[in-house]
Amino acid sequence: MIKKQSFAEAFAELEAITEWFEKGDVDLDEGLKKFERGLVLAKMCKEKLGEVENKVIELKKKFNNEA
């Protein structure tokens, strides 16, 4: 079972993976695992940002209707 991470945790892990790749001298097998994990993390972050964006839109609509 995959632990549910906060956006900050997922983003930090994604940054660490990116830095690992930027160092060069990458092991192919490890790189493939990290790449796959990075895709999962990127998807999680994108979904969370979408949720937040939808909430902001809802709040703006509510605020505009009350004003």
N, C-alpha and C positions, 0 to 999 in steps of 0.2 A: 504494500500500500504506500502511495506517495504522500508525504507530509504536505499539507496545505501551507504554502508560504505566503507571507505578506508581500505586497508589491516591492517594498524596500529590500527584503531578503532576496527575492527572485532577481531583481535588478542588480544587486550587488554580486550575486553569483554569476550572472550573465557578464558583468564587467570583468570579473576574475577570469572567466573563460576567454574572453576577448584578449585580455592581457597575456594569457598563456599562449594563445596563438601568435600574438605579436612578437613574442620573444624569439620565434623561429625555432629551428632544431626540434621540430615536432615529431613525436612518435606517431606513425600512421594509425595504429590500432587505438591508441589513447585519443588521438585527434578525432577519430570517427565517433567515439563515445562522447567526447566533449561537444562535438558539433551537434549530435543528436540531442544532448541535454540542453544545449543552447537554443535549439529550435523549440523545445518544449517550454523553456523559460520565456522566450520571446513571445510565444503564443499566450502564455499566462499573463504577461505584462500587457499585451495588446488587449486582451479580454477585460482586464481590470480597468485599463484606461477607457475602454468603451463604456463600461458600467459607470464610471465616474462622469464621463461626458453626458451620458443619458440622465444621470441624476442632476447635473448642473442645468441641463435643458429643462427638466421638470421643475426645478426650483425657480428658474427664470420665468417660466410660464406662470407658476403660482404667484410669484411676486408681482408680475405685470397685471394679473387678474385682480389682485388685492389693492393695487395702487389707484 
